[in-house]
Amino acid sequence: MLRVSAHAVGHEIDLRSVADRTVTPVDPIDAALYRFTDALIDRTDDLDTTRSTLLDLIGPSGVVAAAAAAGNFEQMNRLVDATGLPITAERWATAPTIGLDLDGRSGS
């Protein structure tokens, strides 16, 4: 979904940077979004700082959208975890494109 959305608006993104923070994002805004969402999800002390930086880069509506997307993702992730929804082989195959190393694992 992220890859398709980025391409639809002409935004270049290295999806490996989503799961592997050692991969530098193509766009500085992506890096700021990652820091913000990490602080938001992990409830770290730098949430106010990361929010302020993001606000300067993308404005109030952008921060609201980023927070909403992070919250929605967390909700969906918890639902999937709680129900034990299996991951299909097709989805396992996409893991390397976002920097996940799943050697020895297979999908359902």
NULO-553252 format. One line per field, with one value per residue (C-alpha): x, y, z. Coordinates in steps of 0.02 Angstrom, whole numbers. Example, Ala and Ser with C-alpha at 12.3 -4.5 7.8 and 13.67 -1.06 7.14 Angstrom:
REM NULO-553252
x = [615 | 684]
y = [-225 | -53]
z = [390 | 357]
***
This chain:
REM NULO-553252
x = [0 | 140 | 234 | 80 | 32 | 208 | 217 | 43 | 99 | 273 | 364 | 525 | 541 | 662 | 545 | 691 | 706 | 534 | 593 | 780 | 828 | 1008 | 944 | 938 | 770 | 773 | 677 | 714 | 527 | 523 | 659 | 559 | 401 | 494 | 563 | 389 | 298 | 433 | 417 | 227 | 214 | 353 | 296 | 473 | 528 | 567 | 387 | 366 | 528 | 490 | 313 | 381 | 508 | 374 | 257 | 389 | 409 | 230 | 115 | -27 | -137 | 12 | 50 | -132 | -131 | 32 | -34 | -198 | -105 | 7 | -144 | -238 | -88 | -70 | -255 | -243 | -82 | -160 | -313 | -205 | -99 | -251 | -341 | -188 | -221 | -98 | 19 | 3 | 152 | 124 | 145 | 300 | 375 | 363 | 459 | 632 | 569 | 545 | 708 | 644 | 753 | 641 | 763 | 689 | 511 | 369 | 194 | 31]
y = [0 | 122 | 83 | 110 | 271 | 342 | 300 | 372 | 543 | 533 | 512 | 410 | 293 | 156 | 36 | -50 | 105 | 66 | -90 | -61 | 105 | 82 | 118 | 305 | 365 | 450 | 602 | 697 | 705 | 515 | 515 | 640 | 535 | 379 | 470 | 538 | 372 | 279 | 406 | 399 | 209 | 183 | 331 | 400 | 562 | 643 | 639 | 828 | 863 | 744 | 814 | 992 | 946 | 860 | 1008 | 1123 | 1006 | 957 | 1070 | 1035 | 933 | 825 | 788 | 744 | 627 | 546 | 518 | 448 | 329 | 269 | 242 | 148 | 38 | -4 | -47 | -163 | -241 | -281 | -355 | -467 | -520 | -555 | -660 | -755 | -708 | -807 | -718 | -779 | -836 | -684 | -567 | -661 | -635 | -446 | -442 | -413 | -258 | -173 | -236 | -386 | -541 | -692 | -833 | -1000 | -936 | -970 | -906 | -998]
z = [0 | 45 | -115 | -223 | -133 | -150 | -334 | -366 | -306 | -383 | -217 | -219 | -70 | -21 | 68 | 154 | 263 | 337 | 430 | 432 | 512 | 453 | 276 | 250 | 182 | 12 | 74 | 237 | 268 | 271 | 404 | 507 | 487 | 546 | 700 | 740 | 720 | 818 | 960 | 951 | 952 | 1080 | 1187 | 1199 | 1279 | 1111 | 1047 | 1068 | 977 | 833 | 818 | 811 | 677 | 574 | 597 | 523 | 373 | 330 | 429 | 550 | 433 | 386 | 569 | 600 | 450 | 507 | 683 | 615 | 498 | 639 | 752 | 618 | 583 | 768 | 778 | 627 | 690 | 859 | 775 | 665 | 814 | 923 | 792 | 733 | 553 | 445 | 326 | 148 | 44 | -67 | 82 | 146 | -27 | -9 | 156 | 78 | -13 | 155 | 230 | 327 | 329 | 349 | 309 | 353 | 368 | 249 | 226 | 244]
***
